[in-house]
Amino acid sequence: MIEHYFQCPHCWEDQLQMIDPSINNQSFIEDCKICCNPLEFELSIADNSLQSFSVMPIDQ
């Protein structure tokens, strides 16, 4: 697993996202662990290394 810290675009709290490096291109939705608002993640992995990471708020 790859550890990556990011800031929630809803509550601005720093938090940790664990990433499975076995999938090269990933897109998924998860709730913020602090404020519970939905977040959309998009990332890419190459050679077990995080190449790009973005997190976007989903308005409710």
PyMOL Python script that loads the backbone (N, CA, C, O; Angstrom):
from pymol import cmd

cmd.read_pdbstr("""\
ATOM      1  N   MET A   1       0.842  -1.184   0.000  1.00  0.00           N
ATOM      2  CA  MET A   1       0.000   0.000   0.000  1.00  0.00           C
ATOM      3  C   MET A   1       0.887   1.247   0.000  1.00  0.00           C
ATOM      4  O   MET A   1       1.978   1.262   0.569  1.00  0.00           O
ATOM      5  N   ILE A   2       0.382   2.280  -0.653  1.00  0.00           N
ATOM      6  CA  ILE A   2       1.066   3.570  -0.699  1.00  0.00           C
ATOM      7  C   ILE A   2       0.308   4.547   0.201  1.00  0.00           C
ATOM      8  O   ILE A   2      -0.916   4.645   0.115  1.00  0.00           O
ATOM      9  N   GLU A   3       1.021   5.260   1.051  1.00  0.00           N
ATOM     10  CA  GLU A   3       0.411   6.281   1.899  1.00  0.00           C
ATOM     11  C   GLU A   3       0.532   7.629   1.205  1.00  0.00           C
ATOM     12  O   GLU A   3       1.603   8.004   0.729  1.00  0.00           O
ATOM     13  N   HIS A   4      -0.590   8.356   1.156  1.00  0.00           N
ATOM     14  CA  HIS A   4      -0.562   9.700   0.556  1.00  0.00           C
ATOM     15  C   HIS A   4      -1.431  10.626   1.391  1.00  0.00           C
ATOM     16  O   HIS A   4      -2.597  10.334   1.657  1.00  0.00           O
ATOM     17  N   TYR A   5      -0.850  11.746   1.801  1.00  0.00           N
ATOM     18  CA  TYR A   5      -1.595  12.742   2.572  1.00  0.00           C
ATOM     19  C   TYR A   5      -2.184  13.785   1.628  1.00  0.00           C
ATOM     20  O   TYR A   5      -1.548  14.186   0.653  1.00  0.00           O
ATOM     21  N   PHE A   6      -3.396  14.214   1.926  1.00  0.00           N
ATOM     22  CA  PHE A   6      -4.076  15.227   1.130  1.00  0.00           C
ATOM     23  C   PHE A   6      -4.929  16.082   2.047  1.00  0.00           C
ATOM     24  O   PHE A   6      -5.164  15.732   3.204  1.00  0.00           O
ATOM     25  N   GLN A   7      -5.385  17.198   1.522  1.00  0.00           N
ATOM     26  CA  GLN A   7      -6.252  18.106   2.266  1.00  0.00           C
ATOM     27  C   GLN A   7      -7.663  18.022   1.699  1.00  0.00           C
ATOM     28  O   GLN A   7      -7.862  18.170   0.494  1.00  0.00           O
ATOM     29  N   CYS A   8      -8.633  17.786   2.560  1.00  0.00           N
ATOM     30  CA  CYS A   8     -10.025  17.710   2.128  1.00  0.00           C
ATOM     31  C   CYS A   8     -10.470  19.068   1.587  1.00  0.00           C
ATOM     32  O   CYS A   8     -10.284  20.082   2.260  1.00  0.00           O
ATOM     33  N   PRO A   9     -11.053  19.111   0.391  1.00  0.00           N
ATOM     34  CA  PRO A   9     -11.519  20.386  -0.156  1.00  0.00           C
ATOM     35  C   PRO A   9     -12.814  20.895   0.491  1.00  0.00           C
ATOM     36  O   PRO A   9     -13.259  22.002   0.189  1.00  0.00           O
ATOM     37  N   HIS A  10     -13.410  20.109   1.361  1.00  0.00           N
ATOM     38  CA  HIS A  10     -14.607  20.559   2.091  1.00  0.00           C
ATOM     39  C   HIS A  10     -14.228  21.188   3.428  1.00  0.00           C
ATOM     40  O   HIS A  10     -14.613  22.321   3.719  1.00  0.00           O
ATOM     41  N   CYS A  11     -13.469  20.445   4.244  1.00  0.00           N
ATOM     42  CA  CYS A  11     -13.173  20.899   5.611  1.00  0.00           C
ATOM     43  C   CYS A  11     -11.725  21.365   5.795  1.00  0.00           C
ATOM     44  O   CYS A  11     -11.379  21.904   6.847  1.00  0.00           O
ATOM     45  N   TRP A  12     -10.882  21.163   4.787  1.00  0.00           N
ATOM     46  CA  TRP A  12      -9.480  21.593   4.773  1.00  0.00           C
ATOM     47  C   TRP A  12      -8.597  20.871   5.780  1.00  0.00           C
ATOM     48  O   TRP A  12      -7.500  21.334   6.091  1.00  0.00           O
ATOM     49  N   GLU A  13      -9.068  19.742   6.289  1.00  0.00           N
ATOM     50  CA  GLU A  13      -8.258  18.950   7.215  1.00  0.00           C
ATOM     51  C   GLU A  13      -7.324  18.021   6.438  1.00  0.00           C
ATOM     52  O   GLU A  13      -7.713  17.437   5.426  1.00  0.00           O
ATOM     53  N   ASP A  14      -6.090  17.892   6.926  1.00  0.00           N
ATOM     54  CA  ASP A  14      -5.140  16.947   6.332  1.00  0.00           C
ATOM     55  C   ASP A  14      -5.504  15.542   6.778  1.00  0.00           C
ATOM     56  O   ASP A  14      -5.871  15.314   7.931  1.00  0.00           O
ATOM     57  N   GLN A  15      -5.397  14.603   5.845  1.00  0.00           N
ATOM     58  CA  GLN A  15      -5.687  13.215   6.184  1.00  0.00           C
ATOM     59  C   GLN A  15      -4.927  12.268   5.278  1.00  0.00           C
ATOM     60  O   GLN A  15      -4.364  12.672   4.260  1.00  0.00           O
ATOM     61  N   LEU A  16      -4.919  11.015   5.661  1.00  0.00           N
ATOM     62  CA  LEU A  16      -4.164   9.982   4.969  1.00  0.00           C
ATOM     63  C   LEU A  16      -5.083   9.145   4.091  1.00  0.00           C
ATOM     64  O   LEU A  16      -6.160   8.729   4.519  1.00  0.00           O
ATOM     65  N   GLN A  17      -4.644   8.903   2.857  1.00  0.00           N
ATOM     66  CA  GLN A  17      -5.354   7.992   1.954  1.00  0.00           C
ATOM     67  C   GLN A  17      -4.417   6.831   1.645  1.00  0.00           C
ATOM     68  O   GLN A  17      -3.289   7.041   1.199  1.00  0.00           O
ATOM     69  N   MET A  18      -4.875   5.627   1.879  1.00  0.00           N
ATOM     70  CA  MET A  18      -4.107   4.427   1.536  1.00  0.00           C
ATOM     71  C   MET A  18      -4.474   4.034   0.109  1.00  0.00           C
ATOM     72  O   MET A  18      -5.653   3.969  -0.240  1.00  0.00           O
ATOM     73  N   ILE A  19      -3.448   3.769  -0.723  1.00  0.00           N
ATOM     74  CA  ILE A  19      -3.655   3.506  -2.145  1.00  0.00           C
ATOM     75  C   ILE A  19      -3.102   2.141  -2.501  1.00  0.00           C
ATOM     76  O   ILE A  19      -1.973   1.808  -2.143  1.00  0.00           O
ATOM     77  N   ASP A  20      -3.892   1.357  -3.201  1.00  0.00           N
ATOM     78  CA  ASP A  20      -3.478   0.039  -3.686  1.00  0.00           C
ATOM     79  C   ASP A  20      -2.673   0.226  -4.970  1.00  0.00           C
ATOM     80  O   ASP A  20      -3.241   0.661  -5.972  1.00  0.00           O
ATOM     81  N   PRO A  21      -1.381  -0.081  -4.984  1.00  0.00           N
ATOM     82  CA  PRO A  21      -0.561   0.153  -6.169  1.00  0.00           C
ATOM     83  C   PRO A  21      -0.728  -0.895  -7.270  1.00  0.00           C
ATOM     84  O   PRO A  21      -0.085  -0.791  -8.315  1.00  0.00           O
ATOM     85  N   SER A  22      -1.572  -1.896  -7.058  1.00  0.00           N
ATOM     86  CA  SER A  22      -1.738  -2.948  -8.072  1.00  0.00           C
ATOM     87  C   SER A  22      -2.650  -2.523  -9.225  1.00  0.00           C
ATOM     88  O   SER A  22      -2.737  -3.226 -10.231  1.00  0.00           O
ATOM     89  N   ILE A  23      -3.334  -1.373  -9.086  1.00  0.00           N
ATOM     90  CA  ILE A  23      -4.217  -0.857 -10.137  1.00  0.00           C
ATOM     91  C   ILE A  23      -3.621   0.454 -10.642  1.00  0.00           C
ATOM     92  O   ILE A  23      -3.480   1.405  -9.874  1.00  0.00           O
ATOM     93  N   ASN A  24      -3.269   0.513 -11.932  1.00  0.00           N
ATOM     94  CA  ASN A  24      -2.550   1.672 -12.473  1.00  0.00           C
ATOM     95  C   ASN A  24      -3.364   2.953 -12.500  1.00  0.00           C
ATOM     96  O   ASN A  24      -2.872   3.995 -12.066  1.00  0.00           O
ATOM     97  N   ASN A  25      -4.592   2.909 -12.995  1.00  0.00           N
ATOM     98  CA  ASN A  25      -5.447   4.100 -13.075  1.00  0.00           C
ATOM     99  C   ASN A  25      -6.682   3.864 -12.220  1.00  0.00           C
ATOM    100  O   ASN A  25      -7.402   2.882 -12.397  1.00  0.00           O
ATOM    101  N   GLN A  26      -6.911   4.780 -11.294  1.00  0.00           N
ATOM    102  CA  GLN A  26      -8.011   4.598 -10.353  1.00  0.00           C
ATOM    103  C   GLN A  26      -8.880   5.842 -10.297  1.00  0.00           C
ATOM    104  O   GLN A  26      -8.392   6.968 -10.395  1.00  0.00           O
ATOM    105  N   SER A  27     -10.168   5.618 -10.138  1.00  0.00           N
ATOM    106  CA  SER A  27     -11.137   6.677  -9.927  1.00  0.00           C
ATOM    107  C   SER A  27     -12.183   6.119  -8.969  1.00  0.00           C
ATOM    108  O   SER A  27     -12.792   5.084  -9.238  1.00  0.00           O
ATOM    109  N   PHE A  28     -12.388   6.804  -7.859  1.00  0.00           N
ATOM    110  CA  PHE A  28     -13.353   6.303  -6.875  1.00  0.00           C
ATOM    111  C   PHE A  28     -13.884   7.455  -6.029  1.00  0.00           C
ATOM    112  O   PHE A  28     -13.314   8.545  -6.002  1.00  0.00           O
ATOM    113  N   ILE A  29     -14.980   7.186  -5.348  1.00  0.00           N
ATOM    114  CA  ILE A  29     -15.629   8.160  -4.473  1.00  0.00           C
ATOM    115  C   ILE A  29     -15.617   7.606  -3.056  1.00  0.00           C
ATOM    116  O   ILE A  29     -15.975   6.452  -2.822  1.00  0.00           O
ATOM    117  N   GLU A  30     -15.197   8.451  -2.113  1.00  0.00           N
ATOM    118  CA  GLU A  30     -15.214   8.098  -0.689  1.00  0.00           C
ATOM    119  C   GLU A  30     -15.633   9.329   0.099  1.00  0.00           C
ATOM    120  O   GLU A  30     -15.446  10.460  -0.350  1.00  0.00           O
ATOM    121  N   ASP A  31     -16.194   9.101   1.267  1.00  0.00           N
ATOM    122  CA  ASP A  31     -16.530  10.204   2.153  1.00  0.00           C
ATOM    123  C   ASP A  31     -15.288  10.624   2.934  1.00  0.00           C
ATOM    124  O   ASP A  31     -14.450   9.794   3.287  1.00  0.00           O
ATOM    125  N   CYS A  32     -15.183  11.909   3.194  1.00  0.00           N
ATOM    126  CA  CYS A  32     -14.118  12.429   4.043  1.00  0.00           C
ATOM    127  C   CYS A  32     -14.243  11.776   5.415  1.00  0.00           C
ATOM    128  O   CYS A  32     -15.346  11.660   5.949  1.00  0.00           O
ATOM    129  N   LYS A  33     -13.128  11.352   5.983  1.00  0.00           N
ATOM    130  CA  LYS A  33     -13.146  10.689   7.288  1.00  0.00           C
ATOM    131  C   LYS A  33     -13.431  11.660   8.431  1.00  0.00           C
ATOM    132  O   LYS A  33     -13.721  11.236   9.550  1.00  0.00           O
ATOM    133  N   ILE A  34     -13.349  12.954   8.154  1.00  0.00           N
ATOM    134  CA  ILE A  34     -13.559  13.954   9.205  1.00  0.00           C
ATOM    135  C   ILE A  34     -14.936  14.616   9.085  1.00  0.00           C
ATOM    136  O   ILE A  34     -15.706  14.629  10.045  1.00  0.00           O
ATOM    137  N   CYS A  35     -15.245  15.167   7.901  1.00  0.00           N
ATOM    138  CA  CYS A  35     -16.514  15.903   7.753  1.00  0.00           C
ATOM    139  C   CYS A  35     -17.613  15.089   7.059  1.00  0.00           C
ATOM    140  O   CYS A  35     -18.757  15.537   6.986  1.00  0.00           O
ATOM    141  N   CYS A  36     -17.279  13.906   6.552  1.00  0.00           N
ATOM    142  CA  CYS A  36     -18.233  12.976   5.927  1.00  0.00           C
ATOM    143  C   CYS A  36     -18.809  13.454   4.593  1.00  0.00           C
ATOM    144  O   CYS A  36     -19.769  12.863   4.097  1.00  0.00           O
ATOM    145  N   ASN A  37     -18.252  14.493   4.012  1.00  0.00           N
ATOM    146  CA  ASN A  37     -18.700  14.931   2.692  1.00  0.00           C
ATOM    147  C   ASN A  37     -18.038  14.073   1.614  1.00  0.00           C
ATOM    148  O   ASN A  37     -16.922  13.592   1.808  1.00  0.00           O
ATOM    149  N   PRO A  38     -18.717  13.876   0.476  1.00  0.00           N
ATOM    150  CA  PRO A  38     -18.174  13.007  -0.564  1.00  0.00           C
ATOM    151  C   PRO A  38     -17.027  13.659  -1.340  1.00  0.00           C
ATOM    152  O   PRO A  38     -17.036  14.857  -1.625  1.00  0.00           O
ATOM    153  N   LEU A  39     -16.044  12.823  -1.668  1.00  0.00           N
ATOM    154  CA  LEU A  39     -14.867  13.242  -2.418  1.00  0.00           C
ATOM    155  C   LEU A  39     -14.657  12.301  -3.591  1.00  0.00           C
ATOM    156  O   LEU A  39     -14.861  11.093  -3.476  1.00  0.00           O
ATOM    157  N   GLU A  40     -14.250  12.864  -4.717  1.00  0.00           N
ATOM    158  CA  GLU A  40     -13.919  12.052  -5.885  1.00  0.00           C
ATOM    159  C   GLU A  40     -12.402  12.051  -6.058  1.00  0.00           C
ATOM    160  O   GLU A  40     -11.775  13.105  -6.168  1.00  0.00           O
ATOM    161  N   PHE A  41     -11.826  10.849  -6.080  1.00  0.00           N
ATOM    162  CA  PHE A  41     -10.386  10.678  -6.223  1.00  0.00           C
ATOM    163  C   PHE A  41     -10.071  10.179  -7.623  1.00  0.00           C
ATOM    164  O   PHE A  41     -10.777   9.325  -8.158  1.00  0.00           O
ATOM    165  N   GLU A  42      -9.005  10.715  -8.217  1.00  0.00           N
ATOM    166  CA  GLU A  42      -8.469  10.208  -9.477  1.00  0.00           C
ATOM    167  C   GLU A  42      -6.963  10.156  -9.322  1.00  0.00           C
ATOM    168  O   GLU A  42      -6.340  11.133  -8.909  1.00  0.00           O
ATOM    169  N   LEU A  43      -6.372   9.001  -9.657  1.00  0.00           N
ATOM    170  CA  LEU A  43      -4.941   8.852  -9.489  1.00  0.00           C
ATOM    171  C   LEU A  43      -4.379   7.846 -10.471  1.00  0.00           C
ATOM    172  O   LEU A  43      -5.100   7.029 -11.043  1.00  0.00           O
ATOM    173  N   SER A  44      -3.071   7.931 -10.648  1.00  0.00           N
ATOM    174  CA  SER A  44      -2.391   6.964 -11.513  1.00  0.00           C
ATOM    175  C   SER A  44      -1.119   6.490 -10.823  1.00  0.00           C
ATOM    176  O   SER A  44      -0.455   7.235 -10.102  1.00  0.00           O
ATOM    177  N   ILE A  45      -0.806   5.226 -11.072  1.00  0.00           N
ATOM    178  CA  ILE A  45       0.340   4.548 -10.477  1.00  0.00           C
ATOM    179  C   ILE A  45       1.210   4.008 -11.611  1.00  0.00           C
ATOM    180  O   ILE A  45       0.692   3.516 -12.614  1.00  0.00           O
ATOM    181  N   ALA A  46       2.530   4.101 -11.451  1.00  0.00           N
ATOM    182  CA  ALA A  46       3.474   3.483 -12.382  1.00  0.00           C
ATOM    183  C   ALA A  46       4.678   3.007 -11.571  1.00  0.00           C
ATOM    184  O   ALA A  46       5.220   3.747 -10.750  1.00  0.00           O
ATOM    185  N   ASP A  47       5.080   1.781 -11.808  1.00  0.00           N
ATOM    186  CA  ASP A  47       6.231   1.190 -11.101  1.00  0.00           C
ATOM    187  C   ASP A  47       6.106   1.318  -9.587  1.00  0.00           C
ATOM    188  O   ASP A  47       7.062   1.684  -8.904  1.00  0.00           O
ATOM    189  N   ASN A  48       4.917   1.012  -9.070  1.00  0.00           N
ATOM    190  CA  ASN A  48       4.614   1.082  -7.630  1.00  0.00           C
ATOM    191  C   ASN A  48       4.847   2.471  -7.038  1.00  0.00           C
ATOM    192  O   ASN A  48       5.130   2.602  -5.847  1.00  0.00           O
ATOM    193  N   SER A  49       4.727   3.500  -7.867  1.00  0.00           N
ATOM    194  CA  SER A  49       4.912   4.869  -7.419  1.00  0.00           C
ATOM    195  C   SER A  49       3.717   5.718  -7.873  1.00  0.00           C
ATOM    196  O   SER A  49       3.224   5.566  -8.990  1.00  0.00           O
ATOM    197  N   LEU A  50       3.270   6.599  -7.003  1.00  0.00           N
ATOM    198  CA  LEU A  50       2.147   7.485  -7.319  1.00  0.00           C
ATOM    199  C   LEU A  50       2.609   8.552  -8.313  1.00  0.00           C
ATOM    200  O   LEU A  50       3.512   9.332  -8.012  1.00  0.00           O
ATOM    201  N   GLN A  51       1.996   8.586  -9.485  1.00  0.00           N
ATOM    202  CA  GLN A  51       2.360   9.547 -10.529  1.00  0.00           C
ATOM    203  C   GLN A  51       1.490  10.795 -10.488  1.00  0.00           C
ATOM    204  O   GLN A  51       1.991  11.903 -10.682  1.00  0.00           O
ATOM    205  N   SER A  52       0.200  10.634 -10.240  1.00  0.00           N
ATOM    206  CA  SER A  52      -0.701  11.777 -10.126  1.00  0.00           C
ATOM    207  C   SER A  52      -1.799  11.456  -9.122  1.00  0.00           C
ATOM    208  O   SER A  52      -2.203  10.304  -8.962  1.00  0.00           O
ATOM    209  N   PHE A  53      -2.271  12.501  -8.452  1.00  0.00           N
ATOM    210  CA  PHE A  53      -3.297  12.345  -7.426  1.00  0.00           C
ATOM    211  C   PHE A  53      -4.131  13.618  -7.421  1.00  0.00           C
ATOM    212  O   PHE A  53      -3.591  14.720  -7.323  1.00  0.00           O
ATOM    213  N   SER A  54      -5.441  13.467  -7.527  1.00  0.00           N
ATOM    214  CA  SER A  54      -6.319  14.626  -7.381  1.00  0.00           C
ATOM    215  C   SER A  54      -7.548  14.214  -6.575  1.00  0.00           C
ATOM    216  O   SER A  54      -8.035  13.087  -6.667  1.00  0.00           O
ATOM    217  N   VAL A  55      -8.020  15.155  -5.793  1.00  0.00           N
ATOM    218  CA  VAL A  55      -9.240  14.946  -5.035  1.00  0.00           C
ATOM    219  C   VAL A  55     -10.115  16.163  -5.261  1.00  0.00           C
ATOM    220  O   VAL A  55      -9.665  17.303  -5.141  1.00  0.00           O
ATOM    221  N   MET A  56     -11.391  15.899  -5.594  1.00  0.00           N
ATOM    222  CA  MET A  56     -12.339  16.968  -5.905  1.00  0.00           C
ATOM    223  C   MET A  56     -13.574  16.833  -5.034  1.00  0.00           C
ATOM    224  O   MET A  56     -14.030  15.720  -4.774  1.00  0.00           O
ATOM    225  N   PRO A  57     -14.120  17.951  -4.580  1.00  0.00           N
ATOM    226  CA  PRO A  57     -15.351  17.881  -3.790  1.00  0.00           C
ATOM    227  C   PRO A  57     -16.536  17.521  -4.673  1.00  0.00           C
ATOM    228  O   PRO A  57     -16.582  17.879  -5.850  1.00  0.00           O
ATOM    229  N   ILE A  58     -17.463  16.831  -4.107  1.00  0.00           N
ATOM    230  CA  ILE A  58     -18.740  16.537  -4.773  1.00  0.00           C
ATOM    231  C   ILE A  58     -19.798  17.302  -3.996  1.00  0.00           C
ATOM    232  O   ILE A  58     -20.015  17.036  -2.814  1.00  0.00           O
ATOM    233  N   ASP A  59     -20.454  18.243  -4.645  1.00  0.00           N
ATOM    234  CA  ASP A  59     -21.472  19.028  -3.963  1.00  0.00           C
ATOM    235  C   ASP A  59     -22.704  18.180  -3.708  1.00  0.00           C
ATOM    236  O   ASP A  59     -23.089  17.333  -4.513  1.00  0.00           O
ATOM    237  N   GLN A  60     -23.300  18.438  -2.565  1.00  0.00           N
ATOM    238  CA  GLN A  60     -24.500  17.676  -2.198  1.00  0.00           C
ATOM    239  C   GLN A  60     -25.749  18.477  -2.470  1.00  0.00           C
ATOM    240  O   GLN A  60     -26.856  17.998  -2.223  1.00  0.00           O
TER     241      GLN A  60
END
""", "prot")
cmd.dss("prot")
cmd.show_as("cartoon", "prot")
cmd.util.cbc("prot")
cmd.orient("prot")
